[in-house]
Amino acid sequence: MQRTKRVNGVASLLVVLFAAVVANAGYPAPGYMETHGSITGRILRTDGSEGITGVNVIARNIENPYADAISAMSGDYVRVAENNDGTFTINGLTPGARYALYNDVIVQGGFPTKQPDYFPEGEEFYNGENESGNGVTDDRCQMTPIVVAAGSVTQADITMNSVQGAPKFTPLIGGIVLNAISSDGNIIAGAPATGGGTYRYTEADGHQLLNDTSGSFFSTMSRDGSFFSSETMNSANKRVASILQYPGGSWQQLPVPQVALPAVAAPSDHVTTAYGVAEYGRAVAGGVAVDTNGPLPGEVGRIRPFVWTPENGSRELPVLAGTRNAKPNNISADGSTVLGWYDFNNSGTTRFGARWVNGEFIPFTTPAMYVGEANASTPNGSVIIGRNAGPKLEAWYWTQEKGIQLLGRLGAINVSSANSISDDGQVISGFGGSVAQFPGDVAGHRAFLWTPELGFVNFDNFLRAQGTAFDGWLINSTNSMTPDGTKFVGSGYAPHLKGLAGWIIDMQTVNICHAPPGNPRNTQSITVPFRGDMGDHLKHGDTIGFCTQ
């Protein structure tokens, strides 16, 4: 007996009617398999052996593409461990017809077969004898038609492509902004994009939420990977800057600094906030909520910078007279330099970059050039990077010898911000100005990459030229990198999630078009290390990506 489902008190007869139609039609009719063709195969990873379960596979009649198309999901007929089968079968095909076979991403809907969160090799057509895992020789947009015969099954495996030497893109999790990576590249940290908290990831431990304090969006990690800064709730249910040693420790709330008169501490939804933790937990940079007028009316909800050390506790950092707000964005690994910004009552939304070196306030803006927020630095603070400098509001870097150097921007408007830097100061990344193109596009931000030889380039375009596949992702912002500048973390737009998600890019090598000295017409595509060798090749005229001739 077939049960019916009640919706708003009305019995639904859909299931019963479908069952009746199927019974009357004898579906599938006797001889159905003998009068139709089938395609069976596997969706395989680049190695050609490991299958991928949960991939949508479509057979589409080339001559009748809108009326004759059938799909199946790989692994939907078998019970195996996740992601190691990849078998599919498509029945009911028209004998003698030519079919294009390809995999496609499902962006909406629920299915009993679990889909992979990310398809690193991207969508691809079956390419007959040329089908392989080599993304250079097997063009994933090249299609070989399959002609099916009545009563027969055609075997066709699709091996997903990758490009040797290309940087590897790996998504982590939706709704997380990644902002820190440990020196060895094994520990990733960040914060949920909504709600707040402290996120940690390793391959061994998986995804962890170390705290879930609402509103704590600036949680971060020391470069050694063992200390985290964030906020936890005090007895009055207000956020307080805190530090955690992990594993083995517990969250410790930092003491509230004494602020200089006439300002007084004036908690709002928070008492203090944390914005960066130095290596080995030797210091934390934070902000304290104040009323800058003290007992006089007005100027509540302002913020003043402070630094905490285990030896000296929490100390307010000095600011210019008349400062409305001043806030850290980060702290150098050695704890000597706090990086951030300040503003005034008459400056509107304009923020001026500053650094506090061993407690001394030093602004970046001069009469000759406006310089916006300072974001990050090399371990000892000798090279500092930030956002919005000069008349075009470009990303920038600073050294004592050169002063402010403008890096560039991607779009005509919006913020351009340098967020992460290698220890030698020769690799810088962040995001450049642009305009949002659709809901969830994170203000239209696009990540950039800079080296002295490469210049300021769109990181997304650079990676695609390498053969790195993103499966529709947009790389919005790079937020941290390893000391050697080869592994990056950040955030981007994930099409299958229709929103923000975190990612890792491992760029040990890159592909370039090499023109041999003395014989520049004899170009050849070669793979070289990203650091060092790429710069040397670019200096003598080689170009990024594969040779086109």
N, C-alpha and C positions, 0 to 999 in steps of 0.2 A: 504494500500500500504506500503510495507517494504522499508525503506530508505537504501541506500548503503553508505558506508564510503569511502572517497577518501584518499589514501595514496600516497604521492609523485606524485599526478596528475592522478593516476590510480584508477579506480573504483574497490573497493573491493567487490567481489561477495560472500564472505564467509557467511555473514548473510543471503543473499537470498538463497544460496544453502542449508544452514542448514534448513531454513524454508521449502524449497521444500521437502527435505528428510523427515523431521518430518511429513509434510502433507501427503506424499505418504505412509509413514510407519504407519500412524495412531497412532503415539506415544502419550501416551502409548496405546498399542493395546487394543481393547475390551477384558475384562476378565483378564487384566494384574494383577490387585490386587488379583484376585481369584486364580491365578496360581503361585504367588510368596509370600514369607513371609515378615514380617516387624518386626522391633524392635523399640519401643518407650520408652522414659523415660526422666529423668532429670539428669543434672549434679549438684550435691548439695555440698554446703560447709560442713565443719566438723559437724556443728550443725544438719545436716540432713533435714533442712527446707529451707534455703535460696539458691536459684538457682544461677548459674553462666552462664552468656551469653557470646557467642563468643568462646566457647571451641570446638576444632575439635574432633569429636567422630568417631571412625572407627569400622566397623564390618568386620572381616577378616575370610574367610573360612579356617579352620585349615588344611583341606586336600588339598586345592587348593589356597594357600595363595597369590600367585603372580597374578593369573588371576581373582580371585573373592574377591574383597575388595571394600566396598562402605563407604563413609564418609558423615557426615553432621555436621553443626555447631549448637551448642545449641543456642536457642533463635532466629533462623533465620526466623521463620515463624510468629512471633508475634511482636507486637509493644508494648513494655513495657518499664518502666524505666530501665536504664542501670544496668546490672548485677543482676537482681532479678527474672529471669525466669528460664533459664537453660533447657527448653524443647527441645528435639530433636526427629526426626523420620527418620529411615533409611528403605527405601523400596527396592524392587527388589531382595530380598535374595532368594537363592536356597532352595527349600523345602527339608527337611530332612538333610541338611548340618549342621555341627557344626561350630559355629562362636565364635571367641574371640572378645569381645567388650572392647574397651579401649579408653581413651582419649590421645591425642598426641599434642605436641607443634608445631605450624606452625612458622617456622623461616623466611619465605620469602613469599612475595605476598601481594596483596591488596584484601580486602573483604568488602562487604557492611555491614556485621555484625561486630561491633567493638570487637576486642579481648582484654582480660585483659592484662595489661602490664606485669603482673607477676602471676604465678600460685604457690602460696606458698606451696601447698600440693604435687605438683609434678605429674608426669604421673602415671596412675593407670589402672589396669584391673578390669573388673567386676568380683566379687568373690562370686556370688550366696548368700547363706544363711549367709556367713561370711562377707558380705558387710556391712561396718559400717564406722564411722569416727575415729575409734580407730586404730592408726597406729601400735600398738603393736600386737593386735589380728588379724587385717586384713592386711595381707601382700599384699602390692600394686602390687607385682610381681606374686601373686597367681591368677590363672585364672580359672573360672568355665565356660565351654562351654555352649552356648545357641543353642538349636536345634529349628529351625523355621519350621513352617508348612504352607502349601499353604493356602492362604485366611485368615490367622490369624495374630494377632499382639501380640508380646511378650513384656511384661512390664519389664524393667530392668533399675533401677536407679543406678548411680555411686555416692557414697558419698566419697568426698575427705578426705584423712587421715591427722591426725595430732597426735602428741605424747604428752600426758599430761606431764607437767613439763619441756618440752624441751624449750630452748631459742627460741624466736620468731625473724625470719628474715623478714625485710620489705624493699623492694627496694623503692627508691624515684623517681629519674628522670635520664634519660640518658644524658651523656655529662657533668655531674657535679661532681667535686671532693669535697666531704664533709670534712671539716677540723675543725669544732667546734660544740659543743653541750652545751646548757646552763646548769646551775647547777641543775635545776629542770627537765631537760630532755625534755622540751617542745619546745625549739627553736633550729633549726638546721641551720648551715651556711656553706658556701663554695664559690667556684668560678667555672665558666665554664671552662672545660678542654681546649677548644679552644676559642680564642677571648678575654676572660677575663671579669671581672665584679664582682659583689657582689651578692650572692644568699642567700635568707632567706626562711625558711619553718616553718610553724606551721600547725597543723590540722585545726585551725580556719581560717587562712589567705591563706593557700595553698602555691603554689610556687610563689615567688616574686624575681625580679631582681632589686636590689636597685641602682645599676649603671651598665653601660655596657662599661666601659673604656677599650679599646683595650690594651692588654698587662698586665693588672692588675690581675695576676694569684694567688697572695698571700693574697687576701682578707680574713679577718677573723673577729671573734666576741669575745667580752668580755664574761666571764663566767656567768655574770648576764643577758646576752642576750640583753642588751640595747645599746651597743656601737659597732660600726663596724669600721675597718680600711681598707683602700684600697688606690687607687689613682684616682684623677680626673684630667682633662686637664686644664692647665693654658692658658693665652691669647696667648702664643707662641706655643700652641698645643703640649705641653710636659706634661708628667705625673708628678703629685706632690702628695706626701703623704697626705692623708686626713682622717678625722674622722667624723663619723656620729652618732648622738644620735637618736635612733628610738624607738617608733614613735615620731613625733612632731618636729624633728630637720631637718637640711639640711647639706649637706657635707661642711665641713670647711677645707680649705687647711692649712697644718701646715707650719710655717715659716721655711725657709731654714737655717740650722745651719751654723755658721762661722767655717771654717775648719782651722786647724793649718798649717802654712807655713812649707815647701815650697808648699804643696798641695793647689790647688785652685778649687773652684766649677767649674765643666765643664760638663754641661748637654749634654746628648746624646739624646735618645728618651725619657728620663725621667730626671727630676731634683732631685727628691727624691722618695723613695719607702717606703711602710709601711709593716712590717712583724709581727706585733702582737700588741694587745691592752689589757691593764690591766683591772681588774675589775672596774666597774663604770667609765671607761674612764680616770682613774687617770694618765695613761701614755701610750705612743705609742713608740715602737721600730722601727727604720727605717734605711735606708741607703741613703747616699748622693753621687751622681756621682761626681768624682773628677779627676783632672790631678795631679798625685802625684809629678810631677817634676815642677809644676808651669810654669814659663816662659821658661823652658828648654824643649828640644824635648823629645817626648816619654811619655809613661805611662798615656795616656788618657784612658777614659772608665773604671777607677777603682772605687771602692766603699769604703766608710768609714761609720762606724756605728754612729748613734746618738739616743738620747732619748728625747722625748718631754713630758713635763708636763704642765698643765694649769698655774702653778705658775711660772715656770722658762723658758718656751718656749722650743726651740730646742737647744740641746747642743751636740757637737761632743763627742764621747767616745774615750778614749786613745787606742793606739795600740803600738805594739813593733816596734822599729826602723827597717827599711827595709821591713816592711809589704807591700805586693802588694795590696791585697784586705782584707777587714774585713767586715763581714755582720752579722746582727742578724737573727735568725730564729724564735725567740719568746721572750716573756717577762713574768715573773711570775705574778700571779694574783695581788699581792700586789705592783707590780711595782718596787721592789727593785733589781731584778736580770734580766739582759738581757742575752739571751743565743744565741750562734752562733758559728762563725768560723773565721779563718784568714789563709792566705797563703803567700808565698814568691815567688820572681821571679824564683828561682831555685827549687821550690817544685812541678812543673808540675801541675797535677790535684789533688794533695794531699791537703786536708784541715785539719787544726788542730782545735780541739774544744776549746772553751773559754767561760768564763762568765764574765760579768761586774757587780760587786756587789756594789750598791750605787756609781756607776761611776768608780770603780777600776777594771782594767783589770787583770784577773787571768786565765792563761792557764791550760789545763788539761794534755797535753802531758808532760811526764818526760823522762829522759834518759832511764828509765827502760821499758816504754810502750808508744807506739803511741796511741793517742785517737783522734778520728774524731769528727765531728760536734756535738754540743749540741743542742737538739731539744725542750725540754719541761721540766717542773719541777712541784713539788708540789707548793701550793699557796705562800709559803714564800721562795722558792728556796732552801730548806734544802735537797731535793732529786732531782737530775738532771739526765735526761736520754738522750741518743744520739746514734749515729751510728758509726760503723767501728772502733773498738778498738782491740788492741792486734794483735798477728801474724795472726790470722784467720779472722780479721776484723768482730768482733762480735758486736751485740747490747750490750749496757752497761748502768749501772746506777752508780751514785756517791752519797756518803754521806761524811760529814766531818769526821765521825768516821771510816768508812771502806775504804774510797777512791774509786777508780774505781773497780767495780765488773762486770765481763763479764757474759752476760746472755745466749748467744748462737747464732746459726744461723741455717737456714733450709737447704740451698743448699751449694754446695761446692764453688760456686763463686757468684759474684755480691754483692750488698749492703745488709747489715743487719742493720736495723734501728729501735730503740725504739722511738715511736712518742707520746704516750699518757700514762698517769699515774694517778692512783687514789690519793686522798688527803693524804691517809695514806701510800702511796708508796708500797702497797702490791699487786697491780694489774698493770701490764705493758703490753702494746701491741704495735704493729707496723708491720713491715714486715721483712722477712728473705730472704737471698740470694737464687736465683734460676736462671733458664734459660728459656727464652720465648719459648713456645711450638707452638705458632701459631700467625699470625698477630693480633695485638690488645691486646696481652697478657701482656702489661705494664711491659716489661723487665723481665717477669717471676716471679714477686714479689708474695709472698704468706704471708698472715697475720699470725702473731704468737700471742700467749697468754702466759703470765708468772705470776705465783704466787709462793711464797716460797715453798709451798707443791706440787704444780703441776709441777713446773719446766718450761722449755721452750718447748712449743708444737705448732704444726701446728694448727692454730685456725679453719681452715676449717675442718680438720679431727676431732677435738674436738667436733665441733657442729654436725657433721654428726653422731658421736657416741651417741649424745643425742637424735637423731631422728629428728633434724631440717632439713627441706627440702629446697633446694636452686633452684630447677628446672634448673639445669645445670650451675648455676653461679659459678664463682671462686672468692673467697674473697682475693683480692690482698693486701690491706693495711688497718689497723686501724689507724685513724688519731686523734681521740679525744674520751674521755669518761666522764661520769658524775662523780662528786666527790666521790661517793660511789663505783665506779667501776662496775656498773651493766648494764649500757647502753652505747653502742659503736656506732660510726659512722665512715664511711670510704668509700673506693671505691673498685670496683671489675669489673670483666668482665661479661657482661650480654649477654647471647647467642642470645636472640631475637633481641637485638640491634646491635650485633656483635661489641661491643665496650665498653667503660668505662661508668660506672653509679655509682650513690651513693646508700648507703644502711644504715639501722639502725638495730642493734641487741640488743634486750632487754633480758637480762639474769638474771632474778630474781632468778630462780631455775635451778637446773641441775639434771640429772638422774645418779645414781651411782649403782654399784653392791656391796651390803653390805654383808660382812661376819661377823656375830655376834661373838663377843669375846667369846671364849670357845667352839664355835660350828662353825668353819670356813667353814665346808662343806655345811652348810644350808644357802647358799647364796640366796639373794633376791634383786630384783631391787626396789630401793626406790628413791623418789624425795626429795631433800634437798635444802635449800638456798645456792646460789653460794658463798656468802660471809660468812665466819665464819664456817658454818657447813660442807661445802665441804672439807675445809682444815683439819678439825678435823677427818673426815672419812678417808681421804687419809693418815693421819699420822698413823692410826692403820691398814692399809693394804687394805682398800677398793679400788676399781678401777673405772675409769671413764666409763660411759655408762651402757648399760643393761647387765645383767647376760646372758651368752650364754648357761647355763645348768639349 
